[in-house]
Amino acid sequence: MQPTYLYELVQSFSKQEQREAQKWLASPYHNQRTDLRALFECLLKKPQPPSKAAVWQALFPDTPYNDQQLRLIQSYLYRSLEDFLLHQELDNRPESTRHLLLDAYRQRGLDRHFTKAYRQQQRALEQTPLQHPEHHLALYWQERALFQHQARRERTREHNLQAMEDALTLAFLSMKLRQACWLLAHEAVYKAEYKVALEPLLLELALKPAYTQQPAVAIYLNCYRMLKAPEESAHFEAFRDWLFRIIGHFPVEELRDLFLLGINYCIRQINRTADSYLREALELYKKGLETDLLLENGVLSRFTYNNIAGIALRLQELDWTAHFLETYRPKLAPHQRQAAYSLNAARLAFSRKDYAQAITHLQQADYRDFINNLVARTLLLKCYFELDEYDLLEYHLQTMRSFLRRKRKMSYHQQNYRNIVQLTFRLLRLKPGDKATARTLKAAIENTTPLTERRWLLRALERTQ
């Protein structure tokens, strides 16, 4: 049976969220229907989406099936769980909702209560280390609530309009710059074209002395300039310096996004043969690991794991790579752990010229992911070449070519690996002492794109001469 929206929602809950949701549904204030609690418990226990009949039987074993009634119960539970999630999000973002209490006191004319709550909120905002765009928006909402409270009571007095204006400008400017960064980052990957409203005015305002040292503005201004003019290394350096300064002052999720923007910029520069950015990328990765910013719910993505190992190996930080692979192996998702570890352990063994050990590692995992499969096949190809196992290499190249032909849709990755196979075939068939053919092959290796194994192929060609 296809999973319903309700089933998928229930199954997404962590153990703690399950307990909290059970309390929510047990509270008469939030829910007075026992069948909603029973349905929630039923769906929690089902490892696979149950049929409607099975759900009805679990809820009402002595009552004939009623599809309309079951649909209504499911709808009520879905809405109740949505309310629960909304309540959870509000609890997790108090800075975004504190002003609503001020509005409630103002509307009731409870001046003493308003003043007490305002002072408490003011202290909380002053003491928080956070300085991200939403912090300034929270300041604006607080000052707006104060203005509305004072304006109702004392229309002729001087108000806090300047404080409102300053907070709103900072919030608007930083949010607009952040949005511009996302647009530029998306353009770089998907070749889309976006227009940033007020772009020249935003940059002019952000460069004024009043804003250049505001973290919420400075980080996104330098990020924007880095993405807009990637050839200007000074913009990246300014972004990196601000990024390290704001750790602990921005929410974890936003910091993670900023780290990934910086890392992706470095990778694009590396792909443009700017190898100097290998060290910059690794330093960003190391800082992200040190602060746990690259982990989501305690899990490290296998893509991040692969990228970190690959960059560290290119920098010949072999001991650090070995430590990293072992330390973060338990942080990988269980179903991806063995394949990711074995692949990278094989890459490390290859870098240490222990080709037999590399082959052993490659044989210890099932590479179901298409790209990882091709990476593993390419590494095996290189091992056979380095071990002078030319018969095995030729057979391996033939099976790799057949594997690529079975994939109907041509992608960047398929073309890259087809190029690797084709050029390795030519390398394998190169006769000793044939200088003219070697020069032609060298030119082909240098000019073929995409080709991720260009450096290795050139070294392998040089070895045959």
C-alpha positions as CSV (number, residue, x, y, z in Angstrom):
1,M,0.0,0.0,0.0
2,Q,1.2,3.5,-0.8
3,P,2.1,5.5,2.3
4,T,-0.4,8.2,3.2
5,Y,0.6,11.8,4.2
6,L,-0.4,10.9,7.8
7,Y,1.6,7.7,7.9
8,E,4.7,9.4,6.6
9,L,4.3,12.2,9.1
10,V,4.0,9.8,12.0
11,Q,7.0,7.7,10.9
12,S,9.1,10.9,10.7
13,F,8.9,11.5,14.4
14,S,11.9,10.8,16.6
15,K,11.5,8.9,19.8
16,Q,11.3,12.1,21.8
17,E,8.8,13.6,19.4
18,Q,6.7,10.5,19.7
19,R,6.5,10.9,23.5
20,E,5.7,14.6,23.2
21,A,3.0,14.0,20.6
22,Q,1.5,11.3,22.8
23,K,1.3,13.9,25.6
24,W,-0.2,16.4,23.2
25,L,-2.9,14.0,22.1
26,A,-3.6,13.0,25.7
27,S,-4.2,16.7,26.8
28,P,-8.0,17.6,26.8
29,Y,-7.0,21.1,25.7
30,H,-5.5,19.8,22.4
31,N,-7.6,16.7,21.8
32,Q,-10.7,15.1,23.3
33,R,-11.0,12.1,21.0
34,T,-9.7,8.8,22.1
35,D,-9.8,7.4,18.6
36,L,-7.1,9.9,17.5
37,R,-4.7,8.6,20.2
38,A,-5.5,5.0,19.2
39,L,-4.8,5.8,15.5
40,F,-1.5,7.5,16.4
41,E,-0.4,4.4,18.4
42,C,-1.5,2.1,15.6
43,L,0.5,3.9,12.9
44,L,3.6,4.1,15.2
45,K,3.7,0.3,15.4
46,K,3.4,-0.4,11.7
47,P,6.8,-0.7,10.0
48,Q,5.0,-0.7,6.6
49,P,2.0,1.4,5.5
50,P,-1.1,-0.5,6.6
51,S,-4.2,-1.0,4.6
52,K,-7.3,1.0,5.5
53,A,-9.0,-2.3,6.6
54,A,-6.2,-3.2,8.9
55,V,-6.3,0.3,10.5
56,W,-10.0,0.1,11.0
57,Q,-9.8,-3.4,12.5
58,A,-7.1,-2.2,15.0
59,L,-9.3,0.8,16.0
60,F,-12.8,-0.8,15.9
61,P,-12.6,-4.6,15.8
62,D,-16.3,-5.1,16.5
63,T,-17.6,-2.5,14.0
64,P,-18.2,-2.8,10.3
65,Y,-15.7,-0.9,8.1
66,N,-16.7,2.7,7.4
67,D,-14.5,4.5,4.9
68,Q,-15.9,8.0,5.5
69,Q,-15.5,7.8,9.2
70,L,-11.9,6.5,8.9
71,R,-11.0,9.3,6.5
72,L,-12.4,11.9,9.0
73,I,-10.4,10.4,11.9
74,Q,-7.2,10.4,9.8
75,S,-7.9,14.0,8.8
76,Y,-8.5,15.1,12.4
77,L,-5.3,13.4,13.5
78,Y,-3.3,14.9,10.7
79,R,-4.5,18.5,11.6
80,S,-3.8,17.8,15.3
81,L,-0.2,16.7,14.6
82,E,0.3,19.7,12.4
83,D,-0.7,21.9,15.3
84,F,1.8,19.9,17.5
85,L,4.6,20.6,15.0
86,L,3.7,24.2,14.9
87,H,3.8,24.4,18.7
88,Q,7.2,22.7,18.6
89,E,8.6,25.2,16.1
90,L,7.3,28.1,18.2
91,D,9.0,26.7,21.2
92,N,12.3,26.3,19.3
93,R,12.1,29.9,18.0
94,P,11.2,32.1,21.0
95,E,12.9,35.2,19.6
96,S,10.4,35.2,16.7
97,T,7.3,35.0,18.8
98,R,8.0,36.8,22.1
99,H,6.4,40.0,20.8
100,L,3.0,38.2,20.5
101,L,2.8,38.2,24.3
102,L,3.4,41.9,24.3
103,D,0.5,42.3,21.8
104,A,-1.8,40.2,24.1
105,Y,-1.0,42.4,27.1
106,R,-1.5,45.6,25.1
107,Q,-4.8,44.5,23.7
108,R,-6.0,43.8,27.3
109,G,-4.8,47.1,28.6
110,L,-2.6,45.4,31.2
111,D,0.1,48.0,31.3
112,R,2.1,46.6,34.3
113,H,2.1,43.2,32.7
114,F,3.3,44.7,29.4
115,T,6.1,46.6,31.0
116,K,7.3,43.5,33.0
117,A,7.2,41.3,29.9
118,Y,8.9,44.0,27.7
119,R,11.8,44.3,30.2
120,Q,12.3,40.5,30.3
121,Q,12.3,40.3,26.6
122,Q,14.7,43.2,26.3
123,R,17.2,41.5,28.6
124,A,16.8,38.3,26.8
125,L,17.6,39.9,23.4
126,E,20.5,41.9,24.9
127,Q,22.1,38.8,26.5
128,T,21.7,36.4,23.5
129,P,24.9,35.8,21.6
130,L,22.9,35.6,18.3
131,Q,23.4,38.3,15.7
132,H,21.8,36.8,12.6
133,P,19.1,38.5,10.5
134,E,16.2,37.2,12.5
135,H,17.7,38.6,15.6
136,H,17.3,42.1,14.2
137,L,13.8,41.3,13.0
138,A,12.9,40.2,16.6
139,L,14.3,43.6,17.8
140,Y,12.1,45.3,15.4
141,W,8.9,43.5,16.5
142,Q,9.7,44.2,20.1
143,E,10.2,47.9,19.4
144,R,7.1,48.0,17.3
145,A,5.1,46.5,20.2
146,L,6.5,49.1,22.5
147,F,5.6,51.9,20.1
148,Q,2.0,50.7,19.8
149,H,1.8,50.5,23.6
150,Q,3.2,54.0,24.1
151,A,1.3,55.6,21.3
152,R,-2.0,54.5,22.7
153,R,-1.2,56.0,26.1
154,E,0.9,59.0,25.3
155,R,0.4,60.4,21.8
156,T,2.5,63.5,22.3
157,R,5.7,62.0,23.8
158,E,8.8,61.1,21.9
159,H,8.7,57.5,20.7
160,N,11.2,54.8,19.8
161,L,10.7,55.2,16.1
162,Q,14.4,55.4,15.4
163,A,15.1,52.2,17.2
164,M,12.4,50.6,15.1
165,E,13.8,52.0,11.9
166,D,17.4,50.9,12.7
167,A,16.3,47.3,13.6
168,L,14.1,47.0,10.5
169,T,16.8,48.3,8.2
170,L,19.4,45.8,9.5
171,A,16.9,43.0,9.3
172,F,15.8,43.9,5.7
173,L,19.4,44.5,4.5
174,S,20.8,41.3,5.8
175,M,17.8,39.2,4.7
176,K,18.0,40.7,1.2
177,L,21.7,40.0,1.0
178,R,21.2,36.5,2.2
179,Q,18.5,35.9,-0.4
180,A,20.9,37.3,-3.1
181,C,23.5,34.8,-2.0
182,W,21.1,31.9,-2.4
183,L,20.2,33.1,-5.9
184,L,23.8,33.4,-7.0
185,A,24.6,30.0,-5.5
186,H,21.7,28.4,-7.4
187,E,22.7,30.2,-10.6
188,A,26.2,28.7,-10.4
189,V,24.8,25.1,-10.2
190,Y,21.7,25.2,-12.4
191,K,22.6,28.0,-14.9
192,A,19.4,29.8,-14.0
193,E,19.0,33.6,-14.1
194,Y,17.5,35.6,-11.3
195,K,17.1,39.3,-10.7
196,V,17.8,40.7,-7.3
197,A,15.5,43.7,-6.6
198,L,17.3,46.9,-5.5
199,E,20.6,45.2,-6.0
200,P,22.8,48.4,-6.5
201,L,21.1,50.2,-3.6
202,L,21.6,47.2,-1.3
203,L,25.3,47.0,-2.0
204,E,25.7,50.8,-1.6
205,L,23.9,50.7,1.7
206,A,25.8,47.6,2.9
207,L,29.1,49.3,2.3
208,K,28.3,52.3,4.5
209,P,30.4,52.4,7.8
210,A,27.3,51.9,9.9
211,Y,26.8,48.4,8.4
212,T,30.1,46.9,7.4
213,Q,30.8,45.7,10.9
214,Q,27.4,44.3,11.6
215,P,27.8,40.5,11.4
216,A,24.4,39.9,9.8
217,V,25.3,42.3,7.0
218,A,29.0,41.7,6.7
219,I,28.9,37.9,6.3
220,Y,26.3,38.0,3.5
221,L,27.8,41.1,1.9
222,N,31.2,39.3,1.6
223,C,29.5,36.0,0.6
224,Y,27.6,37.9,-2.2
225,R,30.8,39.5,-3.5
226,M,32.6,36.2,-3.3
227,L,29.9,34.5,-5.5
228,K,29.5,37.5,-7.8
229,A,33.2,37.9,-8.5
230,P,34.8,34.4,-7.8
231,E,38.1,35.5,-9.4
232,E,38.7,38.0,-6.6
233,S,40.3,36.0,-3.8
234,A,40.0,38.9,-1.4
235,H,36.2,38.5,-1.2
236,F,36.6,34.8,-0.2
237,E,39.2,35.7,2.4
238,A,36.9,38.3,3.9
239,F,34.0,35.9,3.9
240,R,36.1,33.1,5.5
241,D,37.3,35.5,8.3
242,W,33.7,36.6,9.1
243,L,32.5,33.0,8.9
244,F,34.9,32.0,11.6
245,R,34.0,35.1,13.7
246,I,30.3,34.4,13.7
247,I,30.5,30.8,14.9
248,G,28.3,30.7,18.1
249,H,26.5,33.9,17.0
250,F,24.3,32.4,14.3
251,P,21.9,29.4,14.5
252,V,23.5,26.1,13.7
253,E,21.5,25.5,10.5
254,E,22.3,28.9,9.1
255,L,26.0,28.4,9.9
256,R,26.0,25.0,8.2
257,D,24.5,26.6,5.1
258,L,27.2,29.3,5.1
259,F,30.0,26.7,5.5
260,L,28.6,24.8,2.6
261,L,28.5,28.0,0.5
262,G,32.2,28.5,1.2
263,I,33.1,24.9,0.6
264,N,31.2,24.8,-2.7
265,Y,32.9,28.0,-3.8
266,C,36.3,26.4,-3.1
267,I,35.4,23.2,-5.0
268,R,34.3,25.3,-8.0
269,Q,37.7,27.1,-7.9
270,I,39.5,23.7,-7.6
271,N,37.6,22.5,-10.6
272,R,38.9,25.5,-12.5
273,T,42.4,24.2,-11.7
274,A,42.9,26.7,-8.8
275,D,44.6,24.0,-6.6
276,S,45.4,26.7,-4.0
277,Y,41.8,26.3,-2.8
278,L,42.4,22.7,-1.8
279,R,43.9,23.9,1.5
280,E,41.1,26.5,2.0
281,A,38.4,23.8,1.4
282,L,40.1,21.4,3.9
283,E,40.4,24.1,6.5
284,L,36.6,24.9,6.2
285,Y,35.9,21.2,6.5
286,K,38.1,20.9,9.5
287,K,36.4,23.8,11.3
288,G,33.0,22.5,10.4
289,L,33.9,19.1,11.9
290,E,35.4,20.7,15.0
291,T,32.2,22.6,15.7
292,D,29.9,19.7,14.6
293,L,28.3,22.1,12.0
294,L,28.6,19.5,9.2
295,L,26.6,16.9,11.1
296,E,22.8,16.9,10.9
297,N,21.1,15.1,13.8
298,G,24.5,13.6,14.6
299,V,24.9,12.1,11.1
300,L,27.7,13.0,8.6
301,S,26.6,12.8,4.9
302,R,28.5,10.2,2.9
303,F,29.1,12.9,0.2
304,T,30.8,15.1,2.8
305,Y,32.8,12.1,4.1
306,N,33.9,11.4,0.5
307,N,34.8,15.0,-0.3
308,I,36.8,15.5,2.9
309,A,38.8,12.4,2.3
310,G,39.4,13.2,-1.4
311,I,40.7,16.7,-0.7
312,A,42.9,15.6,2.2
313,L,44.4,12.9,0.0
314,R,45.1,15.4,-2.7
315,L,47.0,17.4,-0.1
316,Q,48.9,14.2,0.9
317,E,47.6,14.5,4.5
318,L,47.6,10.7,4.7
319,D,47.8,10.3,8.5
320,W,45.1,12.9,9.1
321,T,42.9,11.2,6.5
322,A,43.3,7.8,8.3
323,H,42.3,9.4,11.6
324,F,39.3,11.1,10.0
325,L,38.1,8.0,8.3
326,E,38.1,6.0,11.6
327,T,36.8,8.8,13.8
328,Y,33.8,9.7,11.6
329,R,33.0,6.2,10.3
330,P,30.4,5.7,13.2
331,K,28.8,9.1,12.2
332,L,27.7,7.8,8.8
333,A,24.2,6.5,8.3
334,P,24.3,2.7,9.1
335,H,23.1,1.6,5.6
336,Q,25.9,3.7,3.9
337,R,28.7,3.1,6.4
338,Q,30.5,0.1,5.0
339,A,30.5,1.2,1.4
340,A,31.6,4.8,2.2
341,Y,34.4,3.6,4.6
342,S,35.7,0.9,2.3
343,L,35.8,3.2,-0.7
344,N,37.8,5.8,1.1
345,A,40.0,3.3,2.9
346,A,40.8,2.0,-0.6
347,R,41.6,5.6,-1.8
348,L,43.9,6.0,1.2
349,A,45.7,2.7,0.5
350,F,46.2,3.7,-3.1
351,S,47.7,7.0,-2.0
352,R,50.1,5.0,0.1
353,K,50.9,2.8,-2.9
354,D,49.5,-0.3,-1.1
355,Y,47.5,-1.4,-4.2
356,A,46.8,-4.9,-2.9
357,Q,45.2,-3.4,0.2
358,A,43.2,-1.0,-1.9
359,I,41.8,-3.9,-3.9
360,T,40.9,-5.7,-0.7
361,H,39.0,-2.7,0.6
362,L,37.1,-2.3,-2.7
363,Q,36.0,-5.9,-2.5
364,Q,34.4,-5.4,0.9
365,A,31.4,-3.3,0.0
366,D,28.4,-3.3,-2.4
367,Y,28.5,0.0,-4.3
368,R,24.9,0.4,-5.2
369,D,25.2,4.2,-5.6
370,F,25.9,4.9,-9.3
371,I,28.7,7.4,-8.8
372,N,30.4,5.5,-6.0
373,N,30.2,2.4,-8.2
374,L,32.1,4.3,-10.9
375,V,34.6,5.8,-8.5
376,A,35.3,2.3,-7.1
377,R,35.7,0.9,-10.7
378,T,38.1,3.7,-11.6
379,L,40.2,3.1,-8.5
380,L,40.4,-0.6,-9.3
381,L,41.4,0.3,-12.9
382,K,44.3,2.4,-11.5
383,C,45.4,-0.4,-9.1
384,Y,45.6,-2.9,-12.0
385,F,47.7,-0.5,-14.0
386,E,50.1,0.3,-11.1
387,L,50.5,-3.5,-10.5
388,D,51.1,-4.1,-14.2
389,E,48.1,-6.4,-14.3
390,Y,47.4,-5.5,-17.9
391,D,45.2,-8.5,-18.8
392,L,43.0,-7.9,-15.8
393,L,43.0,-4.2,-16.7
394,E,41.8,-4.8,-20.2
395,Y,39.0,-7.1,-19.0
396,H,38.0,-4.5,-16.4
397,L,37.9,-1.7,-19.0
398,Q,35.6,-3.8,-21.2
399,T,33.2,-4.5,-18.3
400,M,33.3,-0.8,-17.3
401,R,32.5,0.3,-20.8
402,S,29.6,-2.2,-21.0
403,F,28.3,-0.9,-17.7
404,L,28.3,2.7,-19.0
405,R,26.6,1.7,-22.2
406,R,23.7,0.2,-20.3
407,K,22.9,3.7,-18.9
408,R,20.7,5.3,-21.6
409,K,20.7,8.9,-20.3
410,M,24.1,10.6,-20.9
411,S,25.2,12.7,-17.9
412,Y,28.3,14.7,-17.0
413,H,29.4,11.8,-14.8
414,Q,28.9,9.1,-17.5
415,Q,30.8,11.2,-20.1
416,N,33.6,11.7,-17.6
417,Y,34.0,8.0,-16.9
418,R,33.7,7.1,-20.6
419,N,36.5,9.5,-21.3
420,I,38.6,7.8,-18.6
421,V,37.9,4.3,-20.1
422,Q,38.7,5.4,-23.6
423,L,42.0,7.2,-22.7
424,T,43.1,4.3,-20.5
425,F,42.5,1.9,-23.4
426,R,44.7,4.1,-25.6
427,L,47.3,4.2,-22.9
428,L,47.2,0.4,-22.5
429,R,47.7,-0.1,-26.3
430,L,50.6,2.4,-26.5
431,K,53.7,0.7,-27.9
432,P,57.0,1.4,-26.0
433,G,59.1,4.0,-27.8
434,D,56.2,5.3,-30.0
435,K,56.9,9.0,-29.3
436,A,54.5,10.4,-31.9
437,T,51.5,8.4,-30.6
438,A,52.5,9.3,-27.0
439,R,52.5,13.0,-27.9
440,T,49.1,12.7,-29.5
441,L,47.7,10.9,-26.5
442,K,49.2,13.5,-24.1
443,A,47.4,16.2,-26.1
444,A,44.1,14.2,-25.9
445,I,44.5,13.8,-22.1
446,E,45.2,17.5,-21.7
447,N,42.3,18.7,-23.8
448,T,39.5,16.1,-23.1
449,T,36.7,17.3,-20.8
450,P,35.3,16.3,-18.5
451,L,38.2,14.3,-17.1
452,T,38.6,14.0,-13.4
453,E,41.6,11.6,-13.7
454,R,43.7,13.9,-15.9
455,R,46.6,14.1,-13.4
456,W,46.8,10.3,-13.0
457,L,46.6,9.7,-16.7
458,L,49.4,12.1,-17.4
459,R,51.6,10.5,-14.7
460,A,50.7,7.0,-16.1
461,L,51.6,8.1,-19.6
462,E,54.9,9.5,-18.4
463,R,55.7,6.2,-16.6
464,T,55.3,4.3,-19.9
465,Q,57.9,6.4,-21.7
